[in-house]
Amino acid sequence: MSDTNGNDSPIGDAPIYQQIAALLRQRINDEYWKPRDRLPTLEQLMSEFNVARATVRHALSLLHGEGLIERQRGRGTFVAESKRILRVVISAESDWNSFINELLNNTPYLIETKSADVLPLWVQKVPDLCQKYQYIARTHSIENLPFLANKIYVDEEIYQLSPFEIIHRHTIAIISKLPGITLTSCKQTFSFGLADVETAGLLNISVNSPIGVMHRVIRDDNGKAIFLAQNRYRANIVTIDIDVRF
């Protein structure tokens, strides 16, 4: 890494200070530095990463804002004694009841809902769509920390059966309990990307921060895609749990 003028110039897609913050965050999460351990000095970090002082300060400010480190005047920077490390585990293999229980372990907040007159390209490519969808945009938080921003498309006919609950509560759990609705499949595709301006604002992270992206499609017993969602996760608190069975 090189940033001799103190500018946060990107290497690849992520700015240098975010890359440094990610490395330092990982060391803290892995307990390379334990609570109350003193971090290297600014000069030592500048030398390690070959960057300017302003870049290191910017990286440390991100960690301080997350509650991972504490600054003590005249002494240095230390790993917070009560550092908060949240983990959201996404299981690659799961039964339906466990899947629903995992969904309920957070708090949803409504951003916007409207009739989906125009569907995004990724939805248009999904086979066996319903005639009309209701669009719902929300964030989900744990301990008041937003970790997920999603864009949901629900079959309009199903939405009309329980609009308030579908908007304000955990949508999949509500749909699964509606009379006359039988869900038969749930396909989830996970990838990685970078936060755009909208996602960064919703998740309280910097633009170009790494994120996990999941596309979810749930079908009914007629094979119709009655629920579709694009989920964007904060990468620093999401873990994918893959169980390889023999």
Order of alpha helices (4+ residues) and beta strands (2+ residues): beta-beta-alpha-alpha-alpha-beta-beta-beta-alpha-beta-alpha-beta-beta-alpha-alpha-alpha-beta-alpha-beta-beta-beta
